[in-house]
Amino acid sequence: MANLEERFREAACMGDLDAVQALIAQNIDVNSKNPVNGWTALHWACRRGNEDVVRVLLNSGADSKLENDKGEKPVNVCNHQNIASLLGESITPNNYYQEESSTKFVPNYIRNAPLNGQVEIPPKLRPRHDFTSLPTTSLPSQTDDLVLKVRVFGSSDPDFIEIEMPRWKLTYSTLLHICCEELEISETRVERIRKLPNTRLRKDNDVKRLTDFQCLEIVLKTPITLDKLNNSYQSISTCKDQKILY
């Protein structure tokens, strides 16, 4: 337990809030003193300006009136007014704490501070953070494509073809361009794009709601067919029993 208490004071000194909270959860004595100089975790947090740690210590029962071996309370070694206010005290330029150059005892975690600011405590004590619920700001990978199934409405070929569309560029104009390119039709011939069974796509937000393997139909403007020629005459195929006059 003495080793954990020293780690606790070290964590308060280094501002390792996770370690402080983890050790408090193990019912450690928050007012334990260093046997050499009498400093508590609160002394160190106040001295080093670790405001968040000071708040946690005070909320966990740290005694702001405890003195070290020189008769100094935590506020007496503090040069941060906002922290002093948490202790219900105030400081002035006249009572700023000055380090004594003649001090013989310097804790190892001050002489050799950890590079990452984290104190070594048993891994099982340090809390594991769940980042799965945090929002992400990363952009989708450009290789992450939306796969859609598309065909021309009324075509003699009832089969769909699959097209791939970049998720980072889900717009109506992009969808129209890719569909027409894959189906080898002109964009000017397209009347509308229909999401089956019966939903018309009109804008970018409609496209962004599409899911993988969604079935789409490209509805063309009135097509020219063999049965409806520009000269308005009937097709020969429908008049097989009639004579043709030249």
URURMO-V969237 format. One record per residue. N is the residue number from 0. RES is the residue in one letter. PHI is phi in radians with two decimals (999 if undefined). OMEGA is omega in whole degrees, 0 to 359 (none if undefined). NEAR is the number of other ideal C-beta (glycine too) atoms within 10 Angstrom. Layout:
n & res & phi & omega & near
N & RES & PHI & OMEGA & NEAR
N & RES & PHI & OMEGA & NEAR
This chain:
n & res & phi & omega & near
0 & M & 999 & 179 & 10
1 & A & -1.06 & 179 & 8
2 & N & -1.16 & 178 & 8
3 & L & -1.17 & 178 & 15
4 & E & -1.14 & 177 & 20
5 & E & -1.20 & 175 & 18
6 & R & -1.11 & 180 & 22
7 & F & -1.13 & 178 & 27
8 & R & -1.16 & 178 & 24
9 & E & -1.11 & 180 & 23
10 & A & -1.10 & 178 & 29
11 & A & -1.15 & 179 & 31
12 & C & -1.17 & 184 & 22
13 & M & -1.46 & 180 & 23
14 & G & 1.37 & 180 & 19
15 & D & -1.45 & 186 & 25
16 & L & -1.10 & 180 & 16
17 & D & -1.05 & 181 & 16
18 & A & -1.15 & 178 & 24
19 & V & -1.02 & 182 & 29
20 & Q & -1.16 & 180 & 16
21 & A & -1.12 & 181 & 21
22 & L & -1.29 & 176 & 26
23 & I & -1.08 & 179 & 20
24 & A & -1.13 & 178 & 11
25 & Q & -1.59 & 178 & 12
26 & N & 1.09 & 177 & 8
27 & I & -1.26 & 178 & 18
28 & D & -1.33 & 184 & 15
29 & V & -1.21 & 181 & 22
30 & N & -1.81 & 180 & 15
31 & S & -1.10 & 183 & 16
32 & K & -1.93 & 172 & 18
33 & N & -1.17 & 184 & 18
34 & P & -1.15 & 182 & 10
35 & V & -1.60 & 184 & 10
36 & N & -2.09 & 176 & 16
37 & G & 1.40 & 179 & 15
38 & W & -1.31 & 175 & 23
39 & T & -1.76 & 176 & 27
40 & A & -1.07 & 180 & 33
41 & L & -1.18 & 175 & 29
42 & H & -0.96 & 184 & 28
43 & W & -1.18 & 180 & 27
44 & A & -1.10 & 178 & 30
45 & C & -1.21 & 181 & 31
46 & R & -1.12 & 185 & 21
47 & R & -1.59 & 176 & 19
48 & G & 1.32 & 181 & 14
49 & N & -1.56 & 188 & 24
50 & E & -1.08 & 181 & 15
51 & D & -1.08 & 179 & 11
52 & V & -1.16 & 178 & 27
53 & V & -1.01 & 180 & 27
54 & R & -1.05 & 181 & 14
55 & V & -1.12 & 181 & 19
56 & L & -1.10 & 180 & 27
57 & L & -1.11 & 179 & 18
58 & N & -1.20 & 181 & 10
59 & S & -1.76 & 174 & 16
60 & G & 1.75 & 178 & 10
61 & A & -1.13 & 183 & 23
62 & D & -1.64 & 182 & 14
63 & S & -1.35 & 181 & 19
64 & K & -1.73 & 180 & 9
65 & L & -1.14 & 180 & 16
66 & E & -1.90 & 174 & 15
67 & N & -1.45 & 185 & 17
68 & D & -1.19 & 177 & 13
69 & K & -1.73 & 180 & 12
70 & G & 1.39 & 182 & 8
71 & E & -1.70 & 173 & 18
72 & K & -1.47 & 178 & 19
73 & P & -0.93 & 181 & 30
74 & V & -1.16 & 181 & 23
75 & N & -1.27 & 178 & 18
76 & V & -1.92 & 185 & 19
77 & C & -1.86 & 176 & 27
78 & N & -2.02 & 183 & 15
79 & H & -2.12 & 186 & 17
80 & Q & -1.09 & 181 & 11
81 & N & -1.14 & 177 & 10
82 & I & -1.30 & 178 & 24
83 & A & -1.03 & 179 & 20
84 & S & -1.13 & 176 & 12
85 & L & -1.09 & 180 & 18
86 & L & -1.50 & 182 & 19
87 & G & 1.35 & 182 & 9
88 & E & -2.19 & 174 & 16
89 & S & -2.47 & 179 & 10
90 & I & -2.25 & 179 & 18
91 & T & -2.25 & 178 & 8
92 & P & -0.97 & 182 & 6
93 & N & -1.31 & 182 & 5
94 & N & -2.08 & 173 & 12
95 & Y & -1.06 & 180 & 9
96 & Y & -1.32 & 178 & 14
97 & Q & -1.98 & 176 & 8
98 & E & -1.15 & 177 & 9
99 & E & -1.56 & 180 & 8
100 & S & -1.14 & 182 & 5
101 & S & -1.54 & 181 & 5
102 & T & -1.05 & 183 & 9
103 & K & -1.52 & 184 & 7
104 & F & -1.70 & 175 & 10
105 & V & -2.21 & 182 & 10
106 & P & -0.98 & 181 & 17
107 & N & -1.08 & 182 & 9
108 & Y & -1.31 & 170 & 18
109 & I & -1.62 & 179 & 13
110 & R & -1.18 & 183 & 7
111 & N & -2.24 & 183 & 8
112 & A & -1.18 & 178 & 13
113 & P & -1.10 & 184 & 12
114 & L & -1.14 & 184 & 6
115 & N & -1.61 & 179 & 8
116 & G & 1.28 & 180 & 11
117 & Q & -1.87 & 182 & 14
118 & V & -1.61 & 179 & 24
119 & E & -1.33 & 174 & 13
120 & I & -2.32 & 179 & 21
121 & P & -0.90 & 183 & 11
122 & P & -0.91 & 183 & 7
123 & K & -1.19 & 180 & 7
124 & L & -1.49 & 183 & 15
125 & R & -1.31 & 183 & 17
126 & P & -1.14 & 175 & 10
127 & R & -1.68 & 182 & 8
128 & H & -1.59 & 177 & 8
129 & D & -1.67 & 182 & 7
130 & F & -1.64 & 186 & 7
131 & T & -1.19 & 183 & 5
132 & S & -1.59 & 181 & 5
133 & L & -1.35 & 178 & 8
134 & P & -1.19 & 179 & 4
135 & T & -1.86 & 179 & 7
136 & T & -1.98 & 181 & 5
137 & S & -1.30 & 179 & 5
138 & L & -1.36 & 177 & 9
139 & P & -1.05 & 178 & 14
140 & S & -1.14 & 180 & 10
141 & Q & -1.22 & 177 & 10
142 & T & -1.61 & 180 & 7
143 & D & -1.54 & 185 & 10
144 & D & -1.81 & 173 & 15
145 & L & -1.59 & 181 & 20
146 & V & -1.73 & 181 & 13
147 & L & -2.16 & 177 & 24
148 & K & -1.97 & 187 & 16
149 & V & -2.41 & 175 & 20
150 & R & -2.67 & 178 & 18
151 & V & -1.59 & 179 & 20
152 & F & -1.13 & 177 & 15
153 & G & 1.41 & 180 & 11
154 & S & -1.27 & 177 & 13
155 & S & -1.22 & 177 & 5
156 & D & -1.75 & 185 & 8
157 & P & -1.39 & 185 & 7
158 & D & -1.33 & 173 & 7
159 & F & -1.55 & 168 & 15
160 & I & -2.06 & 180 & 13
161 & E & -1.67 & 176 & 10
162 & I & -2.18 & 179 & 18
163 & E & -2.03 & 184 & 11
164 & M & -2.31 & 181 & 19
165 & P & -1.07 & 180 & 15
166 & R & -1.14 & 181 & 16
167 & W & -1.35 & 181 & 11
168 & K & -2.36 & 181 & 14
169 & L & -1.50 & 177 & 18
170 & T & -2.23 & 181 & 14
171 & Y & -1.12 & 182 & 16
172 & S & -1.12 & 178 & 11
173 & T & -1.16 & 179 & 14
174 & L & -1.07 & 180 & 23
175 & L & -1.06 & 183 & 17
176 & H & -1.11 & 182 & 13
177 & I & -1.16 & 180 & 17
178 & C & -1.07 & 182 & 23
179 & C & -1.17 & 180 & 17
180 & E & -1.15 & 181 & 11
181 & E & -1.24 & 182 & 15
182 & L & -1.57 & 178 & 16
183 & E & 1.04 & 176 & 7
184 & I & -2.25 & 180 & 14
185 & S & -1.43 & 180 & 8
186 & E & -1.10 & 181 & 11
187 & T & -1.20 & 180 & 7
188 & R & -1.49 & 185 & 14
189 & V & -1.47 & 177 & 17
190 & E & -1.52 & 180 & 12
191 & R & -2.88 & 173 & 14
192 & I & -1.97 & 185 & 21
193 & R & -1.96 & 171 & 16
194 & K & -1.56 & 184 & 17
195 & L & -1.18 & 13 & 13
196 & P & -1.54 & 191 & 7
197 & N & -2.70 & 182 & 6
198 & T & -2.10 & 181 & 12
199 & R & -1.56 & 176 & 11
200 & L & -1.52 & 185 & 18
201 & R & -2.18 & 188 & 11
202 & K & -2.55 & 184 & 9
203 & D & -1.06 & 181 & 13
204 & N & -1.10 & 176 & 11
205 & D & -1.11 & 181 & 16
206 & V & -1.20 & 182 & 22
207 & K & -1.13 & 180 & 12
208 & R & -1.53 & 179 & 11
209 & L & -1.17 & 179 & 18
210 & T & -2.04 & 181 & 8
211 & D & -0.97 & 176 & 9
212 & F & 1.13 & 172 & 11
213 & Q & -1.14 & 180 & 14
214 & C & -1.59 & 180 & 13
215 & L & -2.17 & 173 & 20
216 & E & -2.19 & 175 & 20
217 & I & -1.65 & 180 & 22
218 & V & -1.66 & 182 & 14
219 & L & -1.59 & 172 & 17
220 & K & -1.12 & 187 & 9
221 & T & -0.78 & 184 & 8
222 & P & -1.36 & 175 & 11
223 & I & -1.57 & 181 & 8
224 & T & -2.07 & 179 & 9
225 & L & -1.15 & 183 & 9
226 & D & -1.54 & 182 & 9
227 & K & -2.50 & 182 & 11
228 & L & -1.52 & 183 & 11
229 & N & -1.15 & 183 & 6
230 & N & -1.49 & 175 & 4
231 & S & 1.18 & 176 & 6
232 & Y & -1.41 & 178 & 8
233 & Q & -1.22 & 179 & 11
234 & S & -1.21 & 178 & 11
235 & I & -1.02 & 184 & 10
236 & S & -1.12 & 181 & 8
237 & T & -1.66 & 184 & 10
238 & C & -2.24 & 186 & 11
239 & K & -1.13 & 184 & 6
240 & D & -1.60 & 182 & 5
241 & Q & -1.82 & 178 & 9
242 & K & -1.42 & 180 & 5
243 & I & -1.85 & 179 & 6
244 & L & -1.70 & 178 & 4
245 & Y & -1.87 & none & 2
